[in-house]
Amino acid sequence: MTVERALRGLAGFFVMVSLALGYWVSPAWYLFTAFVGLNLFQSAFTNWCPAMWAMQRFWLKPPASCCGTEVRGHTA
């Protein structure tokens, strides 16, 4: 699994959990949903996210388009 795929999964999990917590526990949890959304938005432009850094440090490989590897017949 690549970092990008794991990041999408983690973000989706956090959004779903924070929406459930906002509904059943406290509306303040919607702020966490907004934080996750803003983080995803900025990472679309900067290609950097704290979660990506942590995932690369622990176990996940970098995206295939990184480091000069071949992606679908093209070199990066």
PDB file of N, CA, C and O in Angstrom, chain B, residues numbered from 101:
ATOM      1  N   MET B 101       0.850  -1.180   0.000  1.00  0.00           N
ATOM      2  CA  MET B 101       0.000   0.000   0.000  1.00  0.00           C
ATOM      3  C   MET B 101       0.889   1.235   0.000  1.00  0.00           C
ATOM      4  O   MET B 101       1.881   1.302   0.727  1.00  0.00           O
ATOM      5  N   THR B 102       0.527   2.199  -0.815  1.00  0.00           N
ATOM      6  CA  THR B 102       1.303   3.428  -0.886  1.00  0.00           C
ATOM      7  C   THR B 102       0.795   4.434   0.145  1.00  0.00           C
ATOM      8  O   THR B 102      -0.276   4.271   0.730  1.00  0.00           O
ATOM      9  N   VAL B 103       1.581   5.457   0.343  1.00  0.00           N
ATOM     10  CA  VAL B 103       1.231   6.509   1.299  1.00  0.00           C
ATOM     11  C   VAL B 103      -0.043   7.225   0.867  1.00  0.00           C
ATOM     12  O   VAL B 103      -0.895   7.524   1.703  1.00  0.00           O
ATOM     13  N   GLU B 104      -0.182   7.500  -0.411  1.00  0.00           N
ATOM     14  CA  GLU B 104      -1.356   8.233  -0.889  1.00  0.00           C
ATOM     15  C   GLU B 104      -2.645   7.464  -0.620  1.00  0.00           C
ATOM     16  O   GLU B 104      -3.643   8.048  -0.198  1.00  0.00           O
ATOM     17  N   ARG B 105      -2.625   6.165  -0.864  1.00  0.00           N
ATOM     18  CA  ARG B 105      -3.824   5.358  -0.625  1.00  0.00           C
ATOM     19  C   ARG B 105      -4.138   5.276   0.869  1.00  0.00           C
ATOM     20  O   ARG B 105      -5.299   5.359   1.271  1.00  0.00           O
ATOM     21  N   ALA B 106      -3.108   5.114   1.680  1.00  0.00           N
ATOM     22  CA  ALA B 106      -3.312   5.049   3.128  1.00  0.00           C
ATOM     23  C   ALA B 106      -3.828   6.386   3.653  1.00  0.00           C
ATOM     24  O   ALA B 106      -4.670   6.414   4.551  1.00  0.00           O
ATOM     25  N   LEU B 107      -3.330   7.489   3.104  1.00  0.00           N
ATOM     26  CA  LEU B 107      -3.788   8.811   3.534  1.00  0.00           C
ATOM     27  C   LEU B 107      -5.268   9.003   3.226  1.00  0.00           C
ATOM     28  O   LEU B 107      -6.015   9.524   4.054  1.00  0.00           O
ATOM     29  N   ARG B 108      -5.685   8.589   2.055  1.00  0.00           N
ATOM     30  CA  ARG B 108      -7.107   8.695   1.699  1.00  0.00           C
ATOM     31  C   ARG B 108      -7.964   7.859   2.646  1.00  0.00           C
ATOM     32  O   ARG B 108      -9.021   8.304   3.093  1.00  0.00           O
ATOM     33  N   GLY B 109      -7.506   6.659   2.946  1.00  0.00           N
ATOM     34  CA  GLY B 109      -8.249   5.807   3.871  1.00  0.00           C
ATOM     35  C   GLY B 109      -8.320   6.390   5.268  1.00  0.00           C
ATOM     36  O   GLY B 109      -9.374   6.372   5.904  1.00  0.00           O
ATOM     37  N   LEU B 110      -7.200   6.905   5.745  1.00  0.00           N
ATOM     38  CA  LEU B 110      -7.160   7.504   7.074  1.00  0.00           C
ATOM     39  C   LEU B 110      -8.049   8.738   7.150  1.00  0.00           C
ATOM     40  O   LEU B 110      -8.774   8.925   8.127  1.00  0.00           O
ATOM     41  N   ALA B 111      -7.994   9.573   6.128  1.00  0.00           N
ATOM     42  CA  ALA B 111      -8.824  10.782   6.109  1.00  0.00           C
ATOM     43  C   ALA B 111     -10.306  10.410   6.070  1.00  0.00           C
ATOM     44  O   ALA B 111     -11.113  11.013   6.777  1.00  0.00           O
ATOM     45  N   GLY B 112     -10.661   9.440   5.267  1.00  0.00           N
ATOM     46  CA  GLY B 112     -12.058   9.001   5.211  1.00  0.00           C
ATOM     47  C   GLY B 112     -12.533   8.451   6.543  1.00  0.00           C
ATOM     48  O   GLY B 112     -13.657   8.720   6.969  1.00  0.00           O
ATOM     49  N   PHE B 113     -11.676   7.681   7.200  1.00  0.00           N
ATOM     50  CA  PHE B 113     -12.009   7.145   8.514  1.00  0.00           C
ATOM     51  C   PHE B 113     -12.221   8.270   9.520  1.00  0.00           C
ATOM     52  O   PHE B 113     -13.203   8.264  10.262  1.00  0.00           O
ATOM     53  N   PHE B 114     -11.306   9.232   9.547  1.00  0.00           N
ATOM     54  CA  PHE B 114     -11.431  10.349  10.480  1.00  0.00           C
ATOM     55  C   PHE B 114     -12.690  11.169  10.221  1.00  0.00           C
ATOM     56  O   PHE B 114     -13.350  11.602  11.166  1.00  0.00           O
ATOM     57  N   VAL B 115     -13.025  11.385   8.963  1.00  0.00           N
ATOM     58  CA  VAL B 115     -14.229  12.147   8.638  1.00  0.00           C
ATOM     59  C   VAL B 115     -15.468  11.407   9.122  1.00  0.00           C
ATOM     60  O   VAL B 115     -16.342  12.006   9.748  1.00  0.00           O
ATOM     61  N   MET B 116     -15.550  10.123   8.842  1.00  0.00           N
ATOM     62  CA  MET B 116     -16.725   9.359   9.260  1.00  0.00           C
ATOM     63  C   MET B 116     -16.856   9.297  10.785  1.00  0.00           C
ATOM     64  O   MET B 116     -17.953   9.453  11.322  1.00  0.00           O
ATOM     65  N   VAL B 117     -15.742   9.071  11.480  1.00  0.00           N
ATOM     66  CA  VAL B 117     -15.782   9.005  12.937  1.00  0.00           C
ATOM     67  C   VAL B 117     -16.154  10.355  13.533  1.00  0.00           C
ATOM     68  O   VAL B 117     -16.960  10.422  14.461  1.00  0.00           O
ATOM     69  N   SER B 118     -15.575  11.430  13.010  1.00  0.00           N
ATOM     70  CA  SER B 118     -15.879  12.740  13.575  1.00  0.00           C
ATOM     71  C   SER B 118     -17.314  13.167  13.270  1.00  0.00           C
ATOM     72  O   SER B 118     -17.927  13.872  14.072  1.00  0.00           O
ATOM     73  N   LEU B 119     -17.856  12.757  12.134  1.00  0.00           N
ATOM     74  CA  LEU B 119     -19.268  13.053  11.867  1.00  0.00           C
ATOM     75  C   LEU B 119     -20.178  12.306  12.834  1.00  0.00           C
ATOM     76  O   LEU B 119     -21.155  12.865  13.332  1.00  0.00           O
ATOM     77  N   ALA B 120     -19.856  11.042  13.097  1.00  0.00           N
ATOM     78  CA  ALA B 120     -20.647  10.267  14.053  1.00  0.00           C
ATOM     79  C   ALA B 120     -20.543  10.867  15.452  1.00  0.00           C
ATOM     80  O   ALA B 120     -21.547  10.986  16.155  1.00  0.00           O
ATOM     81  N   LEU B 121     -19.335  11.241  15.856  1.00  0.00           N
ATOM     82  CA  LEU B 121     -19.157  11.855  17.171  1.00  0.00           C
ATOM     83  C   LEU B 121     -19.882  13.200  17.260  1.00  0.00           C
ATOM     84  O   LEU B 121     -20.433  13.543  18.306  1.00  0.00           O
ATOM     85  N   GLY B 122     -19.879  13.951  16.176  1.00  0.00           N
ATOM     86  CA  GLY B 122     -20.591  15.223  16.152  1.00  0.00           C
ATOM     87  C   GLY B 122     -22.095  15.047  16.275  1.00  0.00           C
ATOM     88  O   GLY B 122     -22.778  15.874  16.879  1.00  0.00           O
ATOM     89  N   TYR B 123     -22.596  13.989  15.714  1.00  0.00           N
ATOM     90  CA  TYR B 123     -24.035  13.733  15.769  1.00  0.00           C
ATOM     91  C   TYR B 123     -24.459  13.200  17.134  1.00  0.00           C
ATOM     92  O   TYR B 123     -25.441  13.662  17.714  1.00  0.00           O
ATOM     93  N   TRP B 124     -23.702  12.214  17.647  1.00  0.00           N
ATOM     94  CA  TRP B 124     -24.124  11.538  18.874  1.00  0.00           C
ATOM     95  C   TRP B 124     -23.513  12.093  20.163  1.00  0.00           C
ATOM     96  O   TRP B 124     -24.089  11.916  21.237  1.00  0.00           O
ATOM     97  N   VAL B 125     -22.364  12.757  20.078  1.00  0.00           N
ATOM     98  CA  VAL B 125     -21.696  13.192  21.301  1.00  0.00           C
ATOM     99  C   VAL B 125     -21.792  14.706  21.476  1.00  0.00           C
ATOM    100  O   VAL B 125     -22.423  15.194  22.413  1.00  0.00           O
ATOM    101  N   SER B 126     -21.157  15.442  20.562  1.00  0.00           N
ATOM    102  CA  SER B 126     -21.137  16.892  20.676  1.00  0.00           C
ATOM    103  C   SER B 126     -20.872  17.513  19.310  1.00  0.00           C
ATOM    104  O   SER B 126     -20.011  17.031  18.574  1.00  0.00           O
ATOM    105  N   PRO B 127     -21.594  18.572  18.957  1.00  0.00           N
ATOM    106  CA  PRO B 127     -21.346  19.241  17.673  1.00  0.00           C
ATOM    107  C   PRO B 127     -19.932  19.817  17.543  1.00  0.00           C
ATOM    108  O   PRO B 127     -19.507  20.155  16.438  1.00  0.00           O
ATOM    109  N   ALA B 128     -19.214  19.932  18.638  1.00  0.00           N
ATOM    110  CA  ALA B 128     -17.843  20.444  18.576  1.00  0.00           C
ATOM    111  C   ALA B 128     -16.943  19.527  17.744  1.00  0.00           C
ATOM    112  O   ALA B 128     -15.919  19.977  17.231  1.00  0.00           O
ATOM    113  N   TRP B 129     -17.303  18.270  17.605  1.00  0.00           N
ATOM    114  CA  TRP B 129     -16.505  17.339  16.798  1.00  0.00           C
ATOM    115  C   TRP B 129     -16.510  17.710  15.320  1.00  0.00           C
ATOM    116  O   TRP B 129     -15.637  17.263  14.575  1.00  0.00           O
ATOM    117  N   TYR B 130     -17.457  18.502  14.886  1.00  0.00           N
ATOM    118  CA  TYR B 130     -17.469  18.941  13.487  1.00  0.00           C
ATOM    119  C   TYR B 130     -16.248  19.807  13.164  1.00  0.00           C
ATOM    120  O   TYR B 130     -15.852  19.917  12.004  1.00  0.00           O
ATOM    121  N   LEU B 131     -15.661  20.413  14.176  1.00  0.00           N
ATOM    122  CA  LEU B 131     -14.425  21.177  13.955  1.00  0.00           C
ATOM    123  C   LEU B 131     -13.292  20.247  13.514  1.00  0.00           C
ATOM    124  O   LEU B 131     -12.463  20.624  12.686  1.00  0.00           O
ATOM    125  N   PHE B 132     -13.258  19.053  14.058  1.00  0.00           N
ATOM    126  CA  PHE B 132     -12.244  18.083  13.628  1.00  0.00           C
ATOM    127  C   PHE B 132     -12.476  17.677  12.176  1.00  0.00           C
ATOM    128  O   PHE B 132     -11.520  17.500  11.422  1.00  0.00           O
ATOM    129  N   THR B 133     -13.738  17.528  11.781  1.00  0.00           N
ATOM    130  CA  THR B 133     -14.060  17.232  10.386  1.00  0.00           C
ATOM    131  C   THR B 133     -13.539  18.349   9.485  1.00  0.00           C
ATOM    132  O   THR B 133     -12.962  18.083   8.431  1.00  0.00           O
ATOM    133  N   ALA B 134     -13.742  19.587   9.898  1.00  0.00           N
ATOM    134  CA  ALA B 134     -13.255  20.726   9.122  1.00  0.00           C
ATOM    135  C   ALA B 134     -11.732  20.729   9.052  1.00  0.00           C
ATOM    136  O   ALA B 134     -11.163  21.044   8.007  1.00  0.00           O
ATOM    137  N   PHE B 135     -11.073  20.386  10.141  1.00  0.00           N
ATOM    138  CA  PHE B 135      -9.609  20.323  10.152  1.00  0.00           C
ATOM    139  C   PHE B 135      -9.100  19.284   9.153  1.00  0.00           C
ATOM    140  O   PHE B 135      -8.151  19.543   8.413  1.00  0.00           O
ATOM    141  N   VAL B 136      -9.724  18.125   9.133  1.00  0.00           N
ATOM    142  CA  VAL B 136      -9.306  17.080   8.187  1.00  0.00           C
ATOM    143  C   VAL B 136      -9.517  17.566   6.755  1.00  0.00           C
ATOM    144  O   VAL B 136      -8.658  17.363   5.898  1.00  0.00           O
ATOM    145  N   GLY B 137     -10.648  18.200   6.497  1.00  0.00           N
ATOM    146  CA  GLY B 137     -10.922  18.719   5.157  1.00  0.00           C
ATOM    147  C   GLY B 137      -9.939  19.790   4.729  1.00  0.00           C
ATOM    148  O   GLY B 137      -9.475  19.787   3.589  1.00  0.00           O
ATOM    149  N   LEU B 138      -9.618  20.702   5.626  1.00  0.00           N
ATOM    150  CA  LEU B 138      -8.633  21.746   5.303  1.00  0.00           C
ATOM    151  C   LEU B 138      -7.250  21.153   5.054  1.00  0.00           C
ATOM    152  O   LEU B 138      -6.521  21.605   4.171  1.00  0.00           O
ATOM    153  N   ASN B 139      -6.900  20.150   5.831  1.00  0.00           N
ATOM    154  CA  ASN B 139      -5.609  19.508   5.654  1.00  0.00           C
ATOM    155  C   ASN B 139      -5.538  18.807   4.296  1.00  0.00           C
ATOM    156  O   ASN B 139      -4.516  18.886   3.615  1.00  0.00           O
ATOM    157  N   LEU B 140      -6.600  18.131   3.901  1.00  0.00           N
ATOM    158  CA  LEU B 140      -6.636  17.502   2.584  1.00  0.00           C
ATOM    159  C   LEU B 140      -6.569  18.541   1.467  1.00  0.00           C
ATOM    160  O   LEU B 140      -5.909  18.331   0.449  1.00  0.00           O
ATOM    161  N   PHE B 141      -7.259  19.660   1.669  1.00  0.00           N
ATOM    162  CA  PHE B 141      -7.263  20.730   0.666  1.00  0.00           C
ATOM    163  C   PHE B 141      -5.862  21.299   0.468  1.00  0.00           C
ATOM    164  O   PHE B 141      -5.404  21.451  -0.665  1.00  0.00           O
ATOM    165  N   GLN B 142      -5.181  21.612   1.569  1.00  0.00           N
ATOM    166  CA  GLN B 142      -3.836  22.180   1.427  1.00  0.00           C
ATOM    167  C   GLN B 142      -2.857  21.151   0.878  1.00  0.00           C
ATOM    168  O   GLN B 142      -1.929  21.514   0.155  1.00  0.00           O
ATOM    169  N   SER B 143      -3.043  19.877   1.206  1.00  0.00           N
ATOM    170  CA  SER B 143      -2.114  18.865   0.698  1.00  0.00           C
ATOM    171  C   SER B 143      -2.276  18.651  -0.800  1.00  0.00           C
ATOM    172  O   SER B 143      -1.352  18.175  -1.460  1.00  0.00           O
ATOM    173  N   ALA B 144      -3.435  18.996  -1.343  1.00  0.00           N
ATOM    174  CA  ALA B 144      -3.625  18.897  -2.787  1.00  0.00           C
ATOM    175  C   ALA B 144      -2.725  19.882  -3.525  1.00  0.00           C
ATOM    176  O   ALA B 144      -2.322  19.622  -4.659  1.00  0.00           O
ATOM    177  N   PHE B 145      -2.407  21.008  -2.895  1.00  0.00           N
ATOM    178  CA  PHE B 145      -1.569  22.018  -3.526  1.00  0.00           C
ATOM    179  C   PHE B 145      -0.099  21.898  -3.149  1.00  0.00           C
ATOM    180  O   PHE B 145       0.778  22.189  -3.963  1.00  0.00           O
ATOM    181  N   THR B 146       0.173  21.474  -1.928  1.00  0.00           N
ATOM    182  CA  THR B 146       1.558  21.432  -1.459  1.00  0.00           C
ATOM    183  C   THR B 146       2.183  20.046  -1.542  1.00  0.00           C
ATOM    184  O   THR B 146       3.402  19.905  -1.446  1.00  0.00           O
ATOM    185  N   ASN B 147       1.346  19.016  -1.721  1.00  0.00           N
ATOM    186  CA  ASN B 147       1.797  17.623  -1.739  1.00  0.00           C
ATOM    187  C   ASN B 147       2.515  17.253  -0.440  1.00  0.00           C
ATOM    188  O   ASN B 147       3.428  16.427  -0.441  1.00  0.00           O
ATOM    189  N   TRP B 148       2.097  17.866   0.663  1.00  0.00           N
ATOM    190  CA  TRP B 148       2.658  17.557   1.970  1.00  0.00           C
ATOM    191  C   TRP B 148       1.541  17.526   2.999  1.00  0.00           C
ATOM    192  O   TRP B 148       0.636  18.361   2.987  1.00  0.00           O
ATOM    193  N   CYS B 149       1.625  16.554   3.881  1.00  0.00           N
ATOM    194  CA  CYS B 149       0.645  16.395   4.944  1.00  0.00           C
ATOM    195  C   CYS B 149       1.361  15.742   6.121  1.00  0.00           C
ATOM    196  O   CYS B 149       2.158  14.828   5.910  1.00  0.00           O
ATOM    197  N   PRO B 150       1.105  16.177   7.348  1.00  0.00           N
ATOM    198  CA  PRO B 150       1.773  15.556   8.487  1.00  0.00           C
ATOM    199  C   PRO B 150       1.545  14.046   8.560  1.00  0.00           C
ATOM    200  O   PRO B 150       2.442  13.301   8.953  1.00  0.00           O
ATOM    201  N   ALA B 151       0.359  13.599   8.185  1.00  0.00           N
ATOM    202  CA  ALA B 151       0.081  12.159   8.215  1.00  0.00           C
ATOM    203  C   ALA B 151       0.943  11.417   7.198  1.00  0.00           C
ATOM    204  O   ALA B 151       1.379  10.298   7.465  1.00  0.00           O
ATOM    205  N   MET B 152       1.197  12.021   6.038  1.00  0.00           N
ATOM    206  CA  MET B 152       2.056  11.382   5.031  1.00  0.00           C
ATOM    207  C   MET B 152       3.474  11.225   5.572  1.00  0.00           C
ATOM    208  O   MET B 152       4.113  10.192   5.371  1.00  0.00           O
ATOM    209  N   TRP B 153       3.952  12.240   6.249  1.00  0.00           N
ATOM    210  CA  TRP B 153       5.297  12.171   6.819  1.00  0.00           C
ATOM    211  C   TRP B 153       5.392  11.026   7.820  1.00  0.00           C
ATOM    212  O   TRP B 153       6.352  10.255   7.804  1.00  0.00           O
ATOM    213  N   ALA B 154       4.385  10.919   8.694  1.00  0.00           N
ATOM    214  CA  ALA B 154       4.400   9.860   9.708  1.00  0.00           C
ATOM    215  C   ALA B 154       4.294   8.484   9.072  1.00  0.00           C
ATOM    216  O   ALA B 154       4.974   7.552   9.503  1.00  0.00           O
ATOM    217  N   MET B 155       3.461   8.341   8.063  1.00  0.00           N
ATOM    218  CA  MET B 155       3.305   7.035   7.411  1.00  0.00           C
ATOM    219  C   MET B 155       4.584   6.598   6.707  1.00  0.00           C
ATOM    220  O   MET B 155       4.937   5.419   6.736  1.00  0.00           O
ATOM    221  N   GLN B 156       5.271   7.531   6.082  1.00  0.00           N
ATOM    222  CA  GLN B 156       6.536   7.193   5.418  1.00  0.00           C
ATOM    223  C   GLN B 156       7.588   6.796   6.433  1.00  0.00           C
ATOM    224  O   GLN B 156       8.412   5.925   6.151  1.00  0.00           O
ATOM    225  N   ARG B 157       7.583   7.401   7.587  1.00  0.00           N
ATOM    226  CA  ARG B 157       8.560   7.082   8.628  1.00  0.00           C
ATOM    227  C   ARG B 157       8.364   5.669   9.167  1.00  0.00           C
ATOM    228  O   ARG B 157       9.332   4.989   9.507  1.00  0.00           O
ATOM    229  N   PHE B 158       7.115   5.233   9.242  1.00  0.00           N
ATOM    230  CA  PHE B 158       6.847   3.950   9.876  1.00  0.00           C
ATOM    231  C   PHE B 158       6.915   2.770   8.924  1.00  0.00           C
ATOM    232  O   PHE B 158       7.738   1.879   9.134  1.00  0.00           O
ATOM    233  N   TRP B 159       6.093   2.721   7.890  1.00  0.00           N
ATOM    234  CA  TRP B 159       6.070   1.481   7.122  1.00  0.00           C
ATOM    235  C   TRP B 159       5.694   1.620   5.664  1.00  0.00           C
ATOM    236  O   TRP B 159       5.965   0.688   4.907  1.00  0.00           O
ATOM    237  N   LEU B 160       5.103   2.684   5.214  1.00  0.00           N
ATOM    238  CA  LEU B 160       4.575   2.744   3.867  1.00  0.00           C
ATOM    239  C   LEU B 160       5.589   3.289   2.877  1.00  0.00           C
ATOM    240  O   LEU B 160       6.417   4.139   3.205  1.00  0.00           O
ATOM    241  N   LYS B 161       5.503   2.780   1.661  1.00  0.00           N
ATOM    242  CA  LYS B 161       6.415   3.244   0.617  1.00  0.00           C
ATOM    243  C   LYS B 161       5.892   4.538   0.003  1.00  0.00           C
ATOM    244  O   LYS B 161       4.692   4.810   0.052  1.00  0.00           O
ATOM    245  N   PRO B 162       6.785   5.336  -0.573  1.00  0.00           N
ATOM    246  CA  PRO B 162       6.361   6.598  -1.186  1.00  0.00           C
ATOM    247  C   PRO B 162       5.517   6.336  -2.429  1.00  0.00           C
ATOM    248  O   PRO B 162       5.520   5.221  -2.951  1.00  0.00           O
ATOM    249  N   PRO B 163       4.792   7.350  -2.913  1.00  0.00           N
ATOM    250  CA  PRO B 163       3.987   7.163  -4.114  1.00  0.00           C
ATOM    251  C   PRO B 163       4.844   6.762  -5.298  1.00  0.00           C
ATOM    252  O   PRO B 163       6.027   7.096  -5.351  1.00  0.00           O
ATOM    253  N   ALA B 164       4.254   6.047  -6.252  1.00  0.00           N
ATOM    254  CA  ALA B 164       4.999   5.538  -7.404  1.00  0.00           C
ATOM    255  C   ALA B 164       5.546   6.656  -8.284  1.00  0.00           C
ATOM    256  O   ALA B 164       6.532   6.441  -8.988  1.00  0.00           O
ATOM    257  N   SER B 165       4.947   7.827  -8.270  1.00  0.00           N
ATOM    258  CA  SER B 165       5.402   8.926  -9.114  1.00  0.00           C
ATOM    259  C   SER B 165       6.629   9.624  -8.537  1.00  0.00           C
ATOM    260  O   SER B 165       7.161  10.543  -9.161  1.00  0.00           O
ATOM    261  N   CYS B 166       7.082   9.213  -7.375  1.00  0.00           N
ATOM    262  CA  CYS B 166       8.202   9.841  -6.690  1.00  0.00           C
ATOM    263  C   CYS B 166       9.516   9.143  -7.039  1.00  0.00           C
ATOM    264  O   CYS B 166       9.526   7.964  -7.394  1.00  0.00           O
ATOM    265  N   CYS B 167      10.573   9.850  -6.941  1.00  0.00           N
ATOM    266  CA  CYS B 167      11.928   9.296  -6.950  1.00  0.00           C
ATOM    267  C   CYS B 167      12.339   8.675  -8.273  1.00  0.00           C
ATOM    268  O   CYS B 167      13.157   7.755  -8.275  1.00  0.00           O
ATOM    269  N   GLY B 168      11.818   9.130  -9.380  1.00  0.00           N
ATOM    270  CA  GLY B 168      12.271   8.673 -10.678  1.00  0.00           C
ATOM    271  C   GLY B 168      11.832   7.280 -11.066  1.00  0.00           C
ATOM    272  O   GLY B 168      12.436   6.686 -11.959  1.00  0.00           O
ATOM    273  N   THR B 169      10.825   6.740 -10.445  1.00  0.00           N
ATOM    274  CA  THR B 169      10.353   5.413 -10.811  1.00  0.00           C
ATOM    275  C   THR B 169       9.374   5.519 -11.968  1.00  0.00           C
ATOM    276  O   THR B 169       8.823   6.586 -12.236  1.00  0.00           O
ATOM    277  N   GLU B 170       9.168   4.416 -12.639  1.00  0.00           N
ATOM    278  CA  GLU B 170       8.298   4.408 -13.797  1.00  0.00           C
ATOM    279  C   GLU B 170       6.845   4.252 -13.371  1.00  0.00           C
ATOM    280  O   GLU B 170       6.515   3.441 -12.506  1.00  0.00           O
ATOM    281  N   VAL B 171       5.972   5.060 -14.011  1.00  0.00           N
ATOM    282  CA  VAL B 171       4.548   5.018 -13.730  1.00  0.00           C
ATOM    283  C   VAL B 171       3.799   4.888 -15.029  1.00  0.00           C
ATOM    284  O   VAL B 171       3.804   5.823 -15.829  1.00  0.00           O
ATOM    285  N   ARG B 172       3.153   3.761 -15.272  1.00  0.00           N
ATOM    286  CA  ARG B 172       2.325   3.528 -16.460  1.00  0.00           C
ATOM    287  C   ARG B 172       3.036   3.880 -17.752  1.00  0.00           C
ATOM    288  O   ARG B 172       2.475   4.565 -18.607  1.00  0.00           O
ATOM    289  N   GLY B 173       4.241   3.424 -17.896  1.00  0.00           N
ATOM    290  CA  GLY B 173       4.959   3.615 -19.133  1.00  0.00           C
ATOM    291  C   GLY B 173       5.706   4.927 -19.246  1.00  0.00           C
ATOM    292  O   GLY B 173       6.364   5.165 -20.259  1.00  0.00           O
ATOM    293  N   HIS B 174       5.629   5.782 -18.248  1.00  0.00           N
ATOM    294  CA  HIS B 174       6.308   7.078 -18.269  1.00  0.00           C
ATOM    295  C   HIS B 174       7.258   7.142 -17.100  1.00  0.00           C
ATOM    296  O   HIS B 174       7.006   6.553 -16.049  1.00  0.00           O
ATOM    297  N   THR B 175       8.345   7.852 -17.281  1.00  0.00           N
ATOM    298  CA  THR B 175       9.260   8.054 -16.158  1.00  0.00           C
ATOM    299  C   THR B 175       8.939   9.370 -15.502  1.00  0.00           C
ATOM    300  O   THR B 175       8.539  10.330 -16.161  1.00  0.00           O
ATOM    301  N   ALA B 176       9.116   9.409 -14.204  1.00  0.00           N
ATOM    302  CA  ALA B 176       8.807  10.626 -13.452  1.00  0.00           C
ATOM    303  C   ALA B 176       9.962  11.591 -13.518  1.00  0.00           C
ATOM    304  O   ALA B 176       9.891  12.678 -12.944  1.00  0.00           O
TER     305      ALA B 176
END
